[in-house]
Each structure stands twice: as structure tokens, then as C-alpha cells.
């Protein structure tokens, strides 16, 4: 099993095995990172990595996960962005059972 040297922001350089490191790659844009749990402070460390680094880690035996961007990023959005006042109004609506019931009925009757 290969030894991998990485850097924890708290503890500095640490030595890991391939089983201690995991790689993630986005299938949409090939952005990659790797993560590990520091053997000293036990915090999870995530670091962005170029394709060359990802290839070296995977070739060394590090497991790789893939993921995709959420489909919602491609949706068209209409109207103004949600404001702070909108959030406060929504909070009031959720805490008032009568207003919440009225809003739910309005949605059902569309």
C-alpha cells in the first residue's frame, strides 16, 4: 500500500495510506478534490486538486467517487431574487397555522 504525504492546515504534514484518502470528481466539469481525516487532530481535510494529482492518487490505489451538478442549476429563474424581507414573511407564514393553511389551500386551488 502506497504512502501519501498530505498537509493538514492545523497539524502540518501527515502521512496517510491509500485507504485514508478519497478522491471526488465532478462529471460535468472534471473538477476534482481529495479528502482525508487527519490522523493527529481527526478533522476532515478537503483540498482541490488538478487532474494530474487526481490521476496519480487513483493510480496509487485511492478510491474515487464521482458526482454531478444538480439539475436545478440549469433551470430558468424568473422574477427577482428572494430578499431578506421575503424570508421573514415566509418565517411568519410557517409559524402561523391559519396563514399556512390558507396558503396551502391557495396552492391546491390553482
ABEGO torsion letter per residue (X at the ends): XBBBBBBBAAAEBBBBBAAABBBBBBAAAGBBBBBBBBAAAGBBBBBBBBAAAAAAAAAAGBBBBBBBBBAAAABBBBEBBBBAAAAAAAAAAAABAAAAAAAAAAAAAX
